[in-house]
Amino acid sequence: NEVIRRANMAFDGVVEETRKALDDGNTEYMRPLPTANRMYLETDIPLFQITDDMVEPIKNNLPELPDEKKERIKAEYKLSEDLANQIVRRLLGDTFESLLSKVIVDPTTVAYVLVSDLRDLRREGIDVSIFDEDKLVEIFSLLEDGKISKDAIKDLMIAVSKKPDADVNDVAEEANLTLLSEDAVREIIHEIATQNESMIKERQMGAMGPLMGMSMKKLKGKADGSLVNKIVREEIQSLL
């Protein structure tokens, strides 16, 4: 009966609630007080129990969380912490992995183009919207085929932005960005080394840095950096 029900309610204490003052001096219930988290109880929806059977399918179908994706990309593609973080933070993960599924190039190079080169071009006032995934695949395909060096990618992108409808390979050739043969590279570096023979004899392998700088400036991205490094080292050793 009602007396017993009220007695049992006394064990739970007074329910905390907000009440409205009435003109006759009484009060009436308005709403429950919020909980410690400032959350109001929903009075229009009946309580229901969330079971493990309901939770597990949801957990199993959650998308990859950002931190998980960053760690996976970092490990799988051997990226630096900073590059992996920027790829995920800028929501470039899907594009990054899609590109690498279509071309076989250094993942770090792809990541750097996405997070750095495109940003730099945008800041220079270049419309980077033309560099959709298909256009980037065309550019990276030239790198994959050994027709350009990674050092020429940014210059090629600038040239492509001026002729967005032209074939990327044709643009690379017109801009004189295609790779020179190894013999041509060796001839240019030999000439630079000969002109700086006195510095080489004085500084020996310490001349490596200055000669690399001169060579890369002269070649203007038309030779791969690793090849230039190899030939510069050989030229220095031949003069010692």
FENRA-V404585 format. One record per residue. N is the residue number from 1. RES is the residue in three letters. PHI is phi in radians with two decimals (NA if undefined). PSI is psi as a letter, one per 40 degrees, with the letter a starting at -180 (999 if undefined). BURIAL is b if it has 9 or more other ideal C-beta (glycine too) atoms within 8 Angstrom, else e. Layout:
n=N res=RES phi=PHI psi=PSI burial=BURIAL
n=N res=RES phi=PHI psi=PSI burial=BURIAL
This chain:
n=1 res=ASN phi=NA psi=i burial=e
n=2 res=GLU phi=-1.12 psi=d burial=e
n=3 res=VAL phi=-1.10 psi=d burial=e
n=4 res=ILE phi=-1.14 psi=d burial=e
n=5 res=ARG phi=-1.06 psi=d burial=e
n=6 res=ARG phi=-1.15 psi=d burial=e
n=7 res=ALA phi=-1.12 psi=d burial=e
n=8 res=ASN phi=-1.13 psi=d burial=e
n=9 res=MET phi=-1.12 psi=d burial=e
n=10 res=ALA phi=-1.11 psi=d burial=e
n=11 res=PHE phi=-1.16 psi=d burial=e
n=12 res=ASP phi=-1.47 psi=e burial=e
n=13 res=GLY phi=1.46 psi=i burial=e
n=14 res=VAL phi=-1.34 psi=h burial=e
n=15 res=VAL phi=-1.22 psi=h burial=e
n=16 res=GLU phi=-1.33 psi=h burial=e
n=17 res=GLU phi=-2.71 psi=i burial=b
n=18 res=THR phi=-1.71 psi=h burial=e
n=19 res=ARG phi=-2.13 psi=i burial=e
n=20 res=LYS phi=-1.79 psi=h burial=e
n=21 res=ALA phi=-1.34 psi=h burial=e
n=22 res=LEU phi=-1.77 psi=i burial=e
n=23 res=ASP phi=-1.09 psi=d burial=e
n=24 res=ASP phi=-1.50 psi=e burial=e
n=25 res=GLY phi=1.64 psi=e burial=e
n=26 res=ASN phi=-1.52 psi=i burial=e
n=27 res=THR phi=-2.26 psi=i burial=e
n=28 res=GLU phi=-2.43 psi=i burial=e
n=29 res=TYR phi=-1.13 psi=h burial=e
n=30 res=MET phi=-1.99 psi=d burial=e
n=31 res=ARG phi=-2.86 psi=i burial=e
n=32 res=PRO phi=-1.26 psi=i burial=b
n=33 res=LEU phi=-1.24 psi=i burial=e
n=34 res=PRO phi=-1.19 psi=i burial=e
n=35 res=THR phi=-1.36 psi=a burial=e
n=36 res=ALA phi=-1.07 psi=d burial=e
n=37 res=ASN phi=-1.59 psi=e burial=e
n=38 res=ARG phi=1.09 psi=f burial=e
n=39 res=MET phi=-1.72 psi=h burial=e
n=40 res=TYR phi=-1.56 psi=h burial=e
n=41 res=LEU phi=-1.14 psi=h burial=e
n=42 res=GLU phi=-1.48 psi=h burial=e
n=43 res=THR phi=-1.54 psi=e burial=e
n=44 res=ASP phi=-1.71 psi=e burial=e
n=45 res=ILE phi=-2.05 psi=h burial=e
n=46 res=PRO phi=-1.15 psi=i burial=e
n=47 res=LEU phi=-1.14 psi=i burial=e
n=48 res=PHE phi=-2.52 psi=i burial=e
n=49 res=GLN phi=-1.71 psi=h burial=e
n=50 res=ILE phi=-1.61 psi=h burial=e
n=51 res=THR phi=-1.75 psi=i burial=e
n=52 res=ASP phi=-1.07 psi=d burial=e
n=53 res=ASP phi=-1.11 psi=d burial=e
n=54 res=MET phi=-1.45 psi=d burial=e
n=55 res=VAL phi=-1.36 psi=d burial=b
n=56 res=GLU phi=-1.02 psi=d burial=e
n=57 res=PRO phi=-1.05 psi=d burial=e
n=58 res=ILE phi=-1.18 psi=d burial=e
n=59 res=LYS phi=-1.06 psi=d burial=e
n=60 res=ASN phi=-1.26 psi=e burial=e
n=61 res=ASN phi=-1.97 psi=e burial=e
n=62 res=LEU phi=-1.21 psi=i burial=e
n=63 res=PRO phi=-1.18 psi=i burial=e
n=64 res=GLU phi=-1.10 psi=h burial=e
n=65 res=LEU phi=-1.27 psi=i burial=e
n=66 res=PRO phi=-0.93 psi=d burial=e
n=67 res=ASP phi=-1.13 psi=d burial=e
n=68 res=GLU phi=-1.13 psi=d burial=e
n=69 res=LYS phi=-1.13 psi=d burial=b
n=70 res=LYS phi=-1.07 psi=d burial=b
n=71 res=GLU phi=-1.15 psi=d burial=b
n=72 res=ARG phi=-1.17 psi=d burial=b
n=73 res=ILE phi=-1.10 psi=d burial=b
n=74 res=LYS phi=-1.03 psi=d burial=b
n=75 res=ALA phi=-1.32 psi=d burial=e
n=76 res=GLU phi=-1.20 psi=d burial=e
n=77 res=TYR phi=-1.91 psi=e burial=b
n=78 res=LYS phi=0.96 psi=f burial=e
n=79 res=LEU phi=-1.56 psi=i burial=b
n=80 res=SER phi=-1.24 psi=i burial=e
n=81 res=GLU phi=-1.00 psi=d burial=e
n=82 res=ASP phi=-1.17 psi=d burial=e
n=83 res=LEU phi=-1.12 psi=d burial=b
n=84 res=ALA phi=-1.08 psi=d burial=b
n=85 res=ASN phi=-1.13 psi=d burial=b
n=86 res=GLN phi=-1.20 psi=d burial=b
n=87 res=ILE phi=-1.03 psi=d burial=b
n=88 res=VAL phi=-1.32 psi=d burial=b
n=89 res=ARG phi=-1.11 psi=d burial=e
n=90 res=ARG phi=-1.62 psi=e burial=e
n=91 res=LEU phi=1.03 psi=f burial=e
n=92 res=LEU phi=-1.83 psi=e burial=b
n=93 res=GLY phi=-1.03 psi=d burial=b
n=94 res=ASP phi=-1.15 psi=d burial=e
n=95 res=THR phi=-1.11 psi=d burial=b
n=96 res=PHE phi=-1.00 psi=d burial=b
n=97 res=GLU phi=-1.26 psi=d burial=b
n=98 res=SER phi=-1.15 psi=d burial=b
n=99 res=LEU phi=-1.07 psi=d burial=b
n=100 res=LEU phi=-1.26 psi=e burial=b
n=101 res=SER phi=-1.45 psi=e burial=e
n=102 res=LYS phi=-1.93 psi=d burial=e
n=103 res=VAL phi=-2.35 psi=i burial=b
n=104 res=ILE phi=-1.85 psi=g burial=e
n=105 res=VAL phi=-2.40 psi=i burial=b
n=106 res=ASP phi=-1.11 psi=h burial=e
n=107 res=PRO phi=-0.98 psi=d burial=b
n=108 res=THR phi=-1.12 psi=d burial=b
n=109 res=THR phi=-1.11 psi=d burial=b
n=110 res=VAL phi=-1.09 psi=d burial=b
n=111 res=ALA phi=-1.08 psi=d burial=b
n=112 res=TYR phi=-1.13 psi=d burial=b
n=113 res=VAL phi=-1.10 psi=d burial=b
n=114 res=LEU phi=-1.17 psi=d burial=b
n=115 res=VAL phi=-1.66 psi=d burial=b
n=116 res=SER phi=-2.02 psi=d burial=e
n=117 res=ASP phi=-1.07 psi=d burial=b
n=118 res=LEU phi=-1.09 psi=d burial=b
n=119 res=ARG phi=-1.12 psi=d burial=e
n=120 res=ASP phi=-1.11 psi=d burial=b
n=121 res=LEU phi=-1.11 psi=d burial=b
n=122 res=ARG phi=-1.08 psi=d burial=b
n=123 res=ARG phi=-1.15 psi=d burial=e
n=124 res=GLU phi=-1.46 psi=e burial=e
n=125 res=GLY phi=1.52 psi=e burial=e
n=126 res=ILE phi=-1.53 psi=h burial=e
n=127 res=ASP phi=-1.30 psi=h burial=e
n=128 res=VAL phi=-1.50 psi=e burial=b
n=129 res=SER phi=-1.14 psi=e burial=e
n=130 res=ILE phi=-1.24 psi=e burial=b
n=131 res=PHE phi=-1.55 psi=g burial=b
n=132 res=ASP phi=-1.36 psi=a burial=e
n=133 res=GLU phi=-1.08 psi=d burial=e
n=134 res=ASP phi=-1.09 psi=d burial=e
n=135 res=LYS phi=-1.18 psi=d burial=b
n=136 res=LEU phi=-1.17 psi=d burial=b
n=137 res=VAL phi=-1.09 psi=d burial=b
n=138 res=GLU phi=-1.05 psi=d burial=b
n=139 res=ILE phi=-1.16 psi=d burial=b
n=140 res=PHE phi=-1.21 psi=d burial=b
n=141 res=SER phi=-1.14 psi=d burial=b
n=142 res=LEU phi=-1.13 psi=d burial=b
n=143 res=LEU phi=-1.16 psi=d burial=b
n=144 res=GLU phi=-1.06 psi=d burial=b
n=145 res=ASP phi=-1.44 psi=e burial=e
n=146 res=GLY phi=1.31 psi=f burial=e
n=147 res=LYS phi=-1.56 psi=d burial=b
n=148 res=ILE phi=-2.33 psi=i burial=b
n=149 res=SER phi=-1.72 psi=i burial=b
n=150 res=LYS phi=-1.12 psi=d burial=b
n=151 res=ASP phi=-1.24 psi=e burial=e
n=152 res=ALA phi=-1.69 psi=e burial=b
n=153 res=ILE phi=-1.05 psi=d burial=b
n=154 res=LYS phi=-1.12 psi=d burial=b
n=155 res=ASP phi=-1.10 psi=d burial=b
n=156 res=LEU phi=-1.14 psi=d burial=b
n=157 res=MET phi=-1.10 psi=d burial=b
n=158 res=ILE phi=-1.11 psi=d burial=b
n=159 res=ALA phi=-1.14 psi=d burial=b
n=160 res=VAL phi=-1.14 psi=d burial=b
n=161 res=SER phi=-1.10 psi=d burial=b
n=162 res=LYS phi=-1.48 psi=d burial=e
n=163 res=LYS phi=-2.37 psi=g burial=e
n=164 res=PRO phi=-1.08 psi=d burial=e
n=165 res=ASP phi=-1.64 psi=e burial=e
n=166 res=ALA phi=-1.41 psi=i burial=e
n=167 res=ASP phi=-1.15 psi=h burial=e
n=168 res=VAL phi=-1.08 psi=d burial=b
n=169 res=ASN phi=-1.10 psi=d burial=b
n=170 res=ASP phi=-1.12 psi=d burial=e
n=171 res=VAL phi=-1.09 psi=d burial=b
n=172 res=ALA phi=-1.08 psi=d burial=b
n=173 res=GLU phi=-1.22 psi=d burial=b
n=174 res=GLU phi=-1.11 psi=d burial=e
n=175 res=ALA phi=-1.47 psi=e burial=b
n=176 res=ASN phi=1.03 psi=f burial=e
n=177 res=LEU phi=-1.88 psi=e burial=b
n=178 res=THR phi=-1.26 psi=i burial=b
n=179 res=LEU phi=-1.17 psi=i burial=b
n=180 res=LEU phi=-1.39 psi=i burial=b
n=181 res=SER phi=-1.20 psi=i burial=e
n=182 res=GLU phi=-1.08 psi=d burial=e
n=183 res=ASP phi=-1.11 psi=d burial=e
n=184 res=ALA phi=-1.18 psi=d burial=e
n=185 res=VAL phi=-1.11 psi=d burial=b
n=186 res=ARG phi=-1.10 psi=d burial=b
n=187 res=GLU phi=-1.13 psi=d burial=e
n=188 res=ILE phi=-1.14 psi=d burial=b
n=189 res=ILE phi=-1.21 psi=d burial=b
n=190 res=HIS phi=-1.07 psi=d burial=b
n=191 res=GLU phi=-1.13 psi=d burial=e
n=192 res=ILE phi=-1.15 psi=d burial=b
n=193 res=ALA phi=-1.15 psi=d burial=b
n=194 res=THR phi=-1.10 psi=d burial=e
n=195 res=GLN phi=-1.20 psi=e burial=e
n=196 res=ASN phi=-2.08 psi=f burial=b
n=197 res=GLU phi=-1.07 psi=d burial=b
n=198 res=SER phi=-1.12 psi=d burial=e
n=199 res=MET phi=-1.14 psi=d burial=b
n=200 res=ILE phi=-1.12 psi=d burial=b
n=201 res=LYS phi=-1.16 psi=d burial=b
n=202 res=GLU phi=-1.35 psi=d burial=e
n=203 res=ARG phi=-1.77 psi=e burial=b
n=204 res=GLN phi=0.93 psi=b burial=b
n=205 res=MET phi=-1.19 psi=e burial=e
n=206 res=GLY phi=-1.19 psi=e burial=e
n=207 res=ALA phi=-1.43 psi=e burial=b
n=208 res=MET phi=-0.99 psi=d burial=b
n=209 res=GLY phi=-1.06 psi=d burial=e
n=210 res=PRO phi=-1.03 psi=d burial=b
n=211 res=LEU phi=-1.17 psi=d burial=b
n=212 res=MET phi=-1.10 psi=d burial=b
n=213 res=GLY phi=-1.07 psi=d burial=e
n=214 res=MET phi=-1.09 psi=d burial=b
n=215 res=SER phi=-1.17 psi=d burial=b
n=216 res=MET phi=-1.13 psi=d burial=b
n=217 res=LYS phi=-1.13 psi=d burial=e
n=218 res=LYS phi=-1.20 psi=d burial=e
n=219 res=LEU phi=-1.38 psi=d burial=b
n=220 res=LYS phi=0.89 psi=f burial=e
n=221 res=GLY phi=1.39 psi=e burial=b
n=222 res=LYS phi=-1.62 psi=e burial=b
n=223 res=ALA phi=-2.61 psi=i burial=b
n=224 res=ASP phi=-1.21 psi=h burial=b
n=225 res=GLY phi=-1.02 psi=d burial=b
n=226 res=SER phi=-1.17 psi=d burial=e
n=227 res=LEU phi=-1.18 psi=d burial=b
n=228 res=VAL phi=-1.06 psi=d burial=b
n=229 res=ASN phi=-1.02 psi=d burial=b
n=230 res=LYS phi=-1.09 psi=d burial=e
n=231 res=ILE phi=-1.24 psi=d burial=b
n=232 res=VAL phi=-1.04 psi=d burial=b
n=233 res=ARG phi=-1.07 psi=d burial=b
n=234 res=GLU phi=-1.13 psi=d burial=e
n=235 res=GLU phi=-1.14 psi=d burial=b
n=236 res=ILE phi=-1.10 psi=d burial=b
n=237 res=GLN phi=-1.09 psi=d burial=e
n=238 res=SER phi=-1.25 psi=d burial=e
n=239 res=LEU phi=-1.71 psi=e burial=b
n=240 res=LEU phi=-1.58 psi=999 burial=e
